[in-house]
Amino acid sequence: MGGAAPRGGGGGKAPEVYHVPWKIVGAADPVPAGNLSVYWFPTSADEAKKSALLSSRELTLASGRCVALAIITPDNTAPRGKYAVDGATVVLAGPDGTELGRMTPQGNTFDVDIAEGLVTTELAKREAAAKALLDSAKDKAEAKDQDGAAALYTQVWDQRCLFPDLGHKASKGLKKLGKPVEDASLWNGGMPSLDKKTSERIERLMSAGLAAEQDEKVVEAHKYYEAARKLDPADPVPVRFLGELMRHHIGDWVTARALFEQVLAMPSDPVSRAVALHGLGKMTIHEGRFDEGLTLFKLSLDAYPLALTYRNLAVYWNSERDHAQAHAYVDKALALDPEDPYNLIFAATYYVELGRPDEARAVAKQYDDVLAASYNLAAIHAQLGDKERALALLKRHFSVYEQFDAVRSKEMREARDDQSLASLHDDPAFIALTERADPEPASMKR
C-alpha cells in the first residue's frame, strides 16, 4: 500500500499516506544538514511515536528538495547544547547551521501546521530572493557585465535542489554566458503546490484511496489515487501509490515501471524513492536479471530503509540457499518494526528451519484470518507438514486476495520456485492450483 503492501515476499501495515521521512540521529550519529534543516528534539521515543509531526504533506514534499529532517534523540547532547534546547523543541536551521526559527509544543503536542509554516515560509522567502537574483543577473548580462551576471546565476544554481525550476533558468543564463553547467537529474516539470486547500483535497483523496486499498477495493483505490495525481502532477506521492498499485495488485508492470521512473525523475521524498526502487528491483529480479535487481534493492535501502525491501532480500537469498543472509535480512526487517504483524508473520516462515516450529505454529494460529498474509501463512503450514491447510491458504491467496490474472500468474510462478513451499512442489493438488503460472522460469531462481 504505497510501498507497504503485503505480498508473498513482502507485506506490511500501511503507513500514513504522507509519512514524513525523519532520520533518527543518535548520540554517535552525525547531524544531517541540507539547504534547510528541521531538527526535532523530542523528550522521549514515546513522545515521538505519538506525534502529529509524523504525517505531513508539506514536510514530506520538502524532504525531496534537500530539506533535511532529523529527530535528535535525547542522549544526543551536542546539538541540544548548540541550540540551547530545553524540553521538546523543533528548530529550523540554514545550510550553515544558523537557527532560522523554532517552535515548542502547543500544550502536550506539536501543532503540525506551525511546523509546516516554518518551512514553507522560509522556502517562499528564499524563492523570492532567488527570483530577484535571476532578474539582477539578466540585467547585468544585458549590461555586458558577464562576471557579475555569472556570479548571480551561480548563486541560484547552487540552490537548484530547493528550486529546480529556477536552477534550470540559471543554467540557461550561464550557458549563454559561455559558462555551461550540467545536471542531468534536474527536474523541469514544475513544483508541487503547497496551497493549504490543495493539500487538504489531495490528502482526502489519498486517504480514501488507501482505505479502499486496505478493503481490497483495487479499482476504487486506483480512481482516488489517479484523481490526486491529476490535482497535482508534480506531487510524487500519488505517483508512487499508483505505481505500487499497478505492480502489486493489478500486475501492469509496463505502467508500474513508467510511474516508478517518473518518481525517480522528480524531486521525490526518500520514502517514495525507496518504494520506486524496490518495485523496480522486485520486477527486475522476477524477470531474471538478478544482479541488476539486487542493485536496485540496495539503492532502495540507501534512499530509505523499508521492511518490505529487507523481506524481499530475505526471499531472494533463501531461494539461493544462503540461509545466513536470508535470516540476517529477516532480523533487519523485524528491527525496523518488531510489532508489525506482517513482519512477525514473515519471520515465522523461517522459524521451522531454525528449529522453532512451535513459535511458527503460534504465529500462524494468531493471524490465520489475515487475508493479505495468506501466502506467507501457507508457507508456514507447508513447512510444518500441514499440506491441506497450506493448500487451502494458497487457494485463498490466489482466488480471493488476488483479483487480477496478471498478478496471479506471477504469484503462481513464485510459488513454484519458492523454497518455503518446496514440500508442495510435487503435489498434484499444488500443481493444479498453480497451473496458470507464468511460463518464464526466471522468477527467484537461477
N, C-alpha and C positions, 0 to 999 in steps of 0.2 A: 504494500500500500504506500506508493511513493517511495519505495525502497525498503520497506519493512514487511513485505507480504510473505505469508507462509508459502513454502514450496517444498518439493521433495528434499532438496538440499538446503533450503532456506527457511524462511518463516520468521515471524516476529510480530509483536504488537505494534499497532500503528502509533507513531509519534504525533505531536501536534503538526498541523499542516505546515505552519511556518515555525519550524524548530530552530531556534537560534543556536548556531554552532559555537557555543562558548568553548574556549580552550581552558582546561583546568591547569593552573600553574602552581605547583607545589613549591616547597621550600628550596628544593635543589634544581628547580627549572628556571631557565631564562625567561624574563618577561618579554612577550612578543611586542613588536612595535609595527605600526603601519603609517599610512599617510595621516590617519587619525586612529586613536586607540581608545577603547572603552574598557576601563578596569573596574570590575565589580568585586567589592570587598565584603563578602557575607561574613557573619559571625560564626556560622557553622554549616556543615554539609546539609543538615536537615532543613535549615532556612533556605538554602539554595534550591533544594529539590522541590520545595513548595512555592517558589516564587513565580510571579507573573512575568518576570523577565525572561523566562524560558521560551516564551512564544510571542513573536512579534514579526510582522511582515517587514516593517521598516528596518529593524535591526538585521533581519535575515538578509535582505537585499543589500544593505550596507556592507555586509561581510564579503560580498562579491566584488566590492570596489576598494579593496585594500584597506578596509577599516578593521583593525584587529579587535577581537572581542575576547577578553580573558577574565576568568574567575580566579582571583588571587586567594589562595587558601589561608586560613587564619594563622598557620605556622610560618607563612612567608613574610617575615618581619621587615625586610629591607624596603620593598615598595610601600608597605604600610607606613614606615617611618618617613620615606621620601615625600609622601603626600599627606602626612600628618593625619592619618586615618584613625578615628576613634569611634568604633561601632560600625554598623553596616553603612556602606557608602558606595556610590558609583562616581567614578572620575572620568572625564573626557580629557584626553591629552593630545597634543600635537606631535608631529614626527620627531621632534627633539625631546619629547617627554614633558614639555611645558604644560601645566594644567590650564585647560580652557574653560572648564566648568565642572560642577559636581552636583550631586543630589543625595538626599538621605531619605529613609523610608517615610511614607505618609501613614502614621500610625504604626501598625505592625508589618506593613508590606510596602514594597516599592510600587509606585504608580508607573506602569509601563509607558503611558502617554508622555510623561515627563522625560523618561529616558530616551524615547524616540525623538522628542523635541530637541533635546541636547544635540543629537547627531544631525537631524535634518536641518536645524537652524544653522549649524556650523557648515554643513555641506552647501547650503544655499548661499551663505556669506562667501565661501571660497569660490563657488561657481561664478558669482557676480564679479569677484576680483579677477578671476581667470579670464572672463569675457572682456573686462576692461583692459587687461594686458594684451589680448588679441587686437583690440581696437587700436591701442597705442602702438603695437608692433606694425600694424598695417600703415598707420600714419608715418612712422619712421621709415618704413620701406619706400613709401611714395616720396618721402623727402630725401631719398638716396642714402639714408643712414643705415647701411646694411648691418654693421656690427651691433648697433643699438637695437635694430629690429630682431636680429638673430638671438640676442640675449633675452629679449622678452618672449619670443616664441619658445625658446628653450625652457623658460620658467613654466610655461603652460604644458609643454611636452613632458616635463618631469612630473606633472600631475595627471598624466593620461590614465592611470588606473582609477583615479577618482572620477575623472570626466573624459571617458573615451572619445565622445563626440568632439570635444574641444581639442583633445590630443590630435585627432585627425586634421583639424583646421591648422593646428600648429605645424604638423608635419608638412602640409601643403605649402605653408608660408616658408618654412625652412628650405624646401625643395626649390622654390622659386628663387631663393637667395643663393642657390648653389651649395647648400649645406644639408643634403638629404639625410633623413633618419628613417629607420625601418623598424616596424614591429608587426610581424605577420599575424600575431594573435589579436591585434587591436580591433575591437568591435565597432562597427559603424551602423548598427541597426536601431539606434535610439535607446533611451534610458527608461527604466520603469517609472511609472507615475507614483509619486508619493503623496498625492492628494488624499486626504483622510477619507472622503466619501468613496473614492475609487477603491481604496484599500479595504474599506468595510464591505463593499459589494463583492470584491474578489474573495475575501475571506469567507463570506457567507456561501458563495458558490463552491469554494473548495471544501469547506466543512460538510456541505450537503453531499458533495461527490464522495468524500471519504466515508461518510455514514452509509451511503449506498453501496460502496465497495465492500465495507465490512458486512453488509447484509447480503452479499453475493449478487447484488443488482448491478452487473457489469455495464450493461448498456446505459442505464441511468447514470452511473458514475461517469462514464465517458461524456455524456451530454453536459454534465456540470463542469467537468474539467475543461472541456472544449470552450464552453461559454466564458470561463475565467480567462483562458488563454486569449480569446478574441477581445476581451475587455482591456487587456494589457499585454500585447505580444512580446514586450521586452522583459516581462517577468519570467524568470527561468523555472519557478516552482510549478506552475501548471503544466509547462512543457515536460518537466521531469515526471510528474504524476501520469500524464498521458503516455509518455514513453514506457513507463513501467507497467501500466495497464495493458498496453499493446503487447509487450513482451511476455508478461506474466499470465494474464488472464485470456487474452484474445489470440495470441500466437502470431500476430502480424509482425514478423521480425524486420521486414523491409521498412515499414513505417517506424517501428521502435528504433532502429538504427538511425534513421534520419532525425528523429526527435532527440535522441541522446547526443548525436553530433552537434545539433543546434545548441543544446545545453552547454556543451564544451566550448562552443564558439562565443557564447555570451559571457558577460560579466556575472558569473554564477556563484552562489554561496557554496561553501565546501560540501555540505550535505548533498546538494543537487549534483555537484561534480562527482562525488563518490558514488551516488546511485547510478549515474550515467555510465561511469567507467566500469562499475560492477556489471551492469546489464550488458554492456558490450563484451566484457570478459566472459560472462556466462554463455552468451550466444556463440562467441568465438571458440570456446572450448567444446561446445556441443558439435560444432562443425569440424572438429578435429585439429584445429590449429592451437595446440596445447601451449607451447611456449609463448605465443602471442597473447593468448587468453590469460596466462599467469602474470604476464607483464601488466596487463590491464587491471588485474586484481591488485597488484602491488601499487599501481598508481591510484587506485580507488582508496586503499588504506592510507596512502600518503595524503590524499585530499581530506579524508575524514574516516576514522575507524568505524565501520559498520559491523555489527554482529553477523549480518547476512553474508558479508564477504568472508569473514572468518569461517562461517559454517560451510560455504561452498568450497573454500580451500581444503577444509577437512574432508569433504566428499571427494574432491579430486585426489588427494593423497591416499585416501582409503582405497580408491579404485586402482592406485598404483602399488598397493600392498605396503605402503610406507606408513605403518600404523603409528609410529612415534610422532611423525609430523602431523598426522591426522588428529591424534589426541591433543597435541600442543595447540592446534587451532581451535579445537572444541573448548579447551580451557580459556583461550583468549576471548572467545565469544561469551562464555559464562562470566568472565571477569568484567565485561562491559555492563552486563545486567544480570546478576545471579538470580533474580526473582522472576525474570521473564518466562512465561510458560513455554514459549516456543524454544527458547534456549534450553530449558530443562528437558523438554521432550526430545530435542535433537541430541542432547548429550546422552540421554538414555539409550539411544540407538547404538552407543558404543560400550554400554555397561556390560553386556553379556561377554564380549571378548575380553573385557578387563576383569572378568571373574566376579561380577556384581549382578547376577541375574535377579535377585530379589528386589534390588533397587529399580531395575528396569521394569520389572513387573508392577511395582507400586506406582511408578510414574504413568505407565500405560493405563492402569486402572483409574487413576485420578483424573486423567484427561481424555478418557475414552470417547466422550461426546463432542470433542472439539473437531468439527468437520474439516477445518482448514489444516489440521495436523494428521489427517487420515493416512497419508503416505508414510510419514515417519512412525506413526503408531503401528502400521503394518510391518515396517522393518523391525521394530522391537519384537512383535509376536513371531515373526519369521525366525528370528534368532533364538527365541525361547522354545521353538519347536511346535508352536500352535499354528499349523498351516491353515486350518479352517478360518480362524479369526483373522489371520494375516490376509487371506484372500478376500474375506468379506470387507475388510477395511480398504484394500486396494480397489475393489469394486465401488465402494462408496466414494473413493477419491476420483476415479475415472468417470463414474456415471452421475454423481451428484455434485461434487465440488467443482470439477472441471466442466465448463459449459461450451467450449469450442473445440472442434475436431483438430484444428491446427495445433492446439496445446496438448490434447490427448495423445496424438501420435508421438510427439517429442517426449512426453512423460512416460509413455509405454516403452519407448526406446531406452530411456534412462533406467527404467525398472529392469529391463532385460540385461543391462550392463552393471546394475548396482550390486556391489558385493554384499551389502547388508541383506539383500534378498536372494543370495546365492542358493539357499536351501529350497527355493521355489522354482528355480530356473528350468528344471527338467519336469516339473509337474504339469500334466496335461491341462489342468484347470487354469494354471497360470499362463501357459502358452496361449490358450484360447482367450483368456482375459486380455492379453496384450497383443492380439493378432493384428491390430491396426498400427503397430509400432512403425515409426519412421524407418524405412529400409536402409538408410545410411547408418553404418555401424560405428561411426566415429565417436559418438557421444561417450564421454568419460571413460574411454577405453582405447588403448593403443593397439 
